[in-house]
């Protein structure tokens, strides 16, 4: 019976140990395990949210980049249009300036031609007077014959 008593004592001790473990140890272990499982689940949820946020951020970044590229190409096109307009305006101004210079040169040439014709008329009139003087062997008075000389100058 000693063995039985010793066995019953061990069984009672084991039962008390199981009961104390279940009453005091396991609830704190279960609480710690539950807390850890909750933290792991929260971490996994946060990681999923982070991945979703990253996907959304990448999408927004792609859209922003596409918008920036489109805006840049639009600005380049606008700049090219403005440059073309400026070039056309410069050409128009240069053509107008060239036309003005040509008109001024033509007017100046016409003035010089008129002066040359007037000088030539005066020289021809002088030559005509000298020629008539030689022919008539007498001096022709320019002031007395001004009407005759002016008609001669017009005919020339």
ROROGU-594267 format. One record per residue (C-alpha): residue number from 0; x, y, z; residue in three letters. Coordinates in Angstrom, 3 decimals. Layout:
(r NUM; (X; Y; Z); 'ALA')
...
This chain:
(r 0; (0.000; 0.000; 0.000); 'UNK')
(r 1; (2.870; 2.170; 0.299); 'UNK')
(r 2; (3.182; 2.211; -3.350); 'UNK')
(r 3; (-0.442; 2.988; -3.754); 'UNK')
(r 4; (-0.270; 5.781; -1.280); 'UNK')
(r 5; (2.755; 7.160; -2.827); 'UNK')
(r 6; (1.048; 6.853; -6.198); 'UNK')
(r 7; (-2.094; 8.532; -4.890); 'UNK')
(r 8; (0.058; 11.288; -3.353); 'UNK')
(r 9; (1.783; 11.812; -6.677); 'UNK')
(r 10; (-1.579; 11.857; -8.428); 'UNK')
(r 11; (-2.950; 14.411; -5.980); 'UNK')
(r 12; (0.180; 16.486; -6.308); 'UNK')
(r 13; (-0.084; 16.231; -10.077); 'UNK')
(r 14; (-3.776; 17.165; -9.955); 'UNK')
(r 15; (-3.009; 20.165; -7.722); 'UNK')
(r 16; (-0.205; 21.146; -10.056); 'UNK')
(r 17; (-2.524; 20.842; -13.081); 'UNK')
(r 18; (-5.257; 22.763; -11.269); 'UNK')
(r 19; (-2.828; 25.568; -10.189); 'UNK')
(r 20; (-1.368; 25.669; -13.712); 'UNK')
(r 21; (-4.820; 25.874; -15.287); 'UNK')
(r 22; (-6.030; 28.436; -12.756); 'UNK')
(r 23; (-3.005; 30.754; -12.702); 'UNK')
(r 24; (-0.359; 29.929; -15.340); 'UNK')
(r 25; (-2.372; 29.061; -18.447); 'UNK')
(r 26; (-4.610; 32.166; -18.393); 'UNK')
(r 27; (-1.561; 34.472; -18.316); 'UNK')
(r 28; (0.123; 32.351; -21.036); 'UNK')
(r 29; (-3.064; 32.397; -23.089); 'UNK')
(r 30; (-3.355; 36.159; -22.607); 'UNK')
(r 31; (0.284; 36.629; -23.682); 'UNK')
(r 32; (-0.230; 34.353; -26.703); 'UNK')
(r 33; (-3.472; 36.130; -27.607); 'UNK')
(r 34; (-1.732; 39.508; -27.271); 'UNK')
(r 35; (1.123; 38.318; -29.450); 'UNK')
(r 36; (-1.298; 36.888; -32.042); 'UNK')
(r 37; (-3.173; 40.201; -32.013); 'UNK')
(r 38; (0.084; 42.146; -32.539); 'UNK')
(r 39; (1.068; 39.816; -35.381); 'UNK')
(r 40; (-2.379; 40.193; -36.973); 'UNK')
(r 41; (-2.183; 43.987; -36.552); 'UNK')
(r 42; (1.302; 43.996; -38.098); 'UNK')
(r 43; (0.107; 41.919; -41.046); 'UNK')
(r 44; (-2.892; 44.225; -41.501); 'UNK')
(r 45; (-0.601; 47.247; -41.337); 'UNK')
(r 46; (1.698; 45.622; -43.899); 'UNK')
(r 47; (-1.282; 44.998; -46.203); 'UNK')
(r 48; (-2.405; 48.589; -45.751); 'UNK')
(r 49; (1.134; 49.748; -46.438); 'UNK')
(r 50; (1.252; 47.722; -49.638); 'UNK')
(r 51; (-2.101; 49.123; -50.717); 'UNK')
(r 52; (-0.950; 52.632; -49.883); 'UNK')
(r 53; (2.242; 52.008; -51.853); 'UNK')
(r 54; (0.226; 50.827; -54.862); 'UNK')
(r 55; (-1.977; 53.927; -54.609); 'UNK')
(r 56; (1.097; 56.154; -54.220); 'UNK')
(r 57; (2.776; 54.534; -57.238); 'UNK')
(r 58; (-0.393; 55.064; -59.264); 'UNK')
(r 59; (-0.559; 58.715; -58.185); 'UNK')
(r 60; (3.128; 59.157; -58.981); 'UNK')
(r 61; (2.618; 57.636; -62.438); 'UNK')
(r 62; (-0.352; 59.921; -63.060); 'UNK')
(r 63; (1.603; 62.955; -61.836); 'UNK')
(r 64; (4.545; 62.000; -64.047); 'UNK')
(r 65; (2.258; 61.559; -67.062); 'UNK')
(r 66; (0.656; 64.925; -66.310); 'UNK')
(r 67; (4.056; 66.577; -65.994); 'UNK')
(r 68; (5.187; 65.058; -69.294); 'UNK')
(r 69; (2.018; 66.225; -71.005); 'UNK')
(r 70; (2.398; 69.708; -69.544); 'UNK')
(r 71; (6.051; 69.822; -70.624); 'UNK')
(r 72; (5.195; 68.776; -74.174); 'UNK')
(r 73; (2.416; 71.397; -74.244); 'UNK')
(r 74; (4.845; 74.061; -73.051); 'UNK')
(r 75; (7.364; 73.026; -75.701); 'UNK')
(r 76; (4.653; 73.215; -78.373); 'UNK')
(r 77; (3.583; 76.656; -77.099); 'UNK')
(r 78; (7.190; 77.847; -77.098); 'UNK')
(r 79; (7.657; 76.602; -80.663); 'UNK')
(r 80; (4.492; 78.447; -81.746); 'UNK')
(r 81; (5.673; 81.622; -80.045); 'UNK')
(r 82; (9.100; 81.284; -81.627); 'UNK')
(r 83; (7.513; 80.826; -85.044); 'UNK')
(r 84; (5.316; 83.901; -84.509); 'UNK')
(r 85; (8.312; 85.940; -83.388); 'UNK')
(r 86; (10.307; 84.753; -86.408); 'UNK')
(r 87; (7.452; 85.731; -88.733); 'UNK')
(r 88; (7.176; 89.112; -87.039); 'UNK')
(r 89; (10.923; 89.656; -87.394); 'UNK')
(r 90; (10.725; 88.706; -91.078); 'UNK')
(r 91; (7.812; 91.101; -91.601); 'UNK')
(r 92; (9.692; 93.904; -89.826); 'UNK')
(r 93; (12.814; 93.195; -91.858); 'UNK')
(r 94; (10.814; 93.192; -95.095); 'UNK')
(r 95; (9.141; 96.480; -94.129); 'UNK')
(r 96; (12.544; 97.987; -93.296); 'UNK')
(r 97; (13.960; 96.724; -96.601); 'UNK')
(r 98; (10.990; 98.203; -98.477); 'UNK')
(r 99; (11.481; 101.513; -96.665); 'UNK')
(r 100; (15.190; 101.563; -97.480); 'UNK')
(r 101; (14.493; 100.704; -101.130); 'UNK')
(r 102; (11.844; 103.435; -101.365); 'UNK')
(r 103; (14.232; 105.922; -99.769); 'UNK')
(r 104; (17.008; 104.903; -102.173); 'UNK')
(r 105; (14.654; 105.247; -105.152); 'UNK')
(r 106; (13.549; 108.700; -103.987); 'UNK')
(r 107; (17.158; 109.741; -103.502); 'UNK')
(r 108; (18.060; 108.364; -106.941); 'UNK')
(r 109; (15.158; 110.264; -108.494); 'UNK')
(r 110; (16.311; 113.475; -106.752); 'UNK')
(r 111; (19.839; 112.957; -108.003); 'UNK')
(r 112; (18.515; 112.190; -111.487); 'UNK')
(r 113; (16.413; 115.372; -111.419); 'UNK')
(r 114; (19.450; 117.377; -110.263); 'UNK')
(r 115; (21.592; 115.796; -112.976); 'UNK')
(r 116; (18.946; 116.570; -115.622); 'UNK')
(r 117; (18.704; 120.152; -114.384); 'UNK')
(r 118; (22.493; 120.492; -114.448); 'UNK')
(r 119; (22.564; 118.895; -117.896); 'UNK')
(r 120; (19.872; 121.302; -119.125); 'UNK')
(r 121; (21.844; 124.225; -117.774); 'UNK')
(r 122; (24.998; 122.937; -119.492); 'UNK')
(r 123; (23.120; 122.326; -122.748); 'UNK')
(r 124; (21.632; 125.837; -122.543); 'UNK')
(r 125; (25.099; 127.258; -121.953); 'UNK')
(r 126; (26.429; 125.230; -124.865); 'UNK')
(r 127; (23.528; 126.350; -127.026); 'UNK')
(r 128; (24.181; 129.969; -126.121); 'UNK')
(r 129; (27.882; 129.542; -126.804); 'UNK')
(r 130; (27.089; 127.754; -130.037); 'UNK')
(r 131; (24.683; 130.489; -131.096); 'UNK')
(r 132; (27.236; 133.065; -130.028); 'UNK')
(r 133; (29.828; 131.387; -132.186); 'UNK')
(r 134; (27.420; 131.193; -135.089); 'UNK')
(r 135; (26.238; 134.726; -134.820); 'UNK')
(r 136; (29.611; 136.047; -133.810); 'UNK')
(r 137; (28.003; 138.219; -131.302); 'UNK')
(r 138; (27.229; 137.875; -127.672); 'UNK')
(r 139; (23.769; 136.770; -126.773); 'UNK')
(r 140; (22.493; 138.396; -123.611); 'UNK')
(r 141; (21.162; 135.672; -121.290); 'UNK')
(r 142; (18.942; 138.038; -119.332); 'UNK')
(r 143; (17.471; 139.576; -122.473); 'UNK')
(r 144; (16.752; 136.221; -123.996); 'UNK')
(r 145; (15.638; 134.378; -120.802); 'UNK')
(r 146; (12.309; 133.417; -122.362); 'UNK')
(r 147; (14.066; 131.869; -125.332); 'UNK')
(r 148; (16.520; 130.033; -123.075); 'UNK')
(r 149; (13.785; 128.652; -120.796); 'UNK')
(r 150; (11.864; 127.304; -123.833); 'UNK')
(r 151; (15.068; 125.735; -125.050); 'UNK')
(r 152; (15.683; 124.193; -121.631); 'UNK')
(r 153; (12.117; 122.716; -121.582); 'UNK')
(r 154; (12.555; 121.223; -125.032); 'UNK')
(r 155; (15.783; 119.584; -124.006); 'UNK')
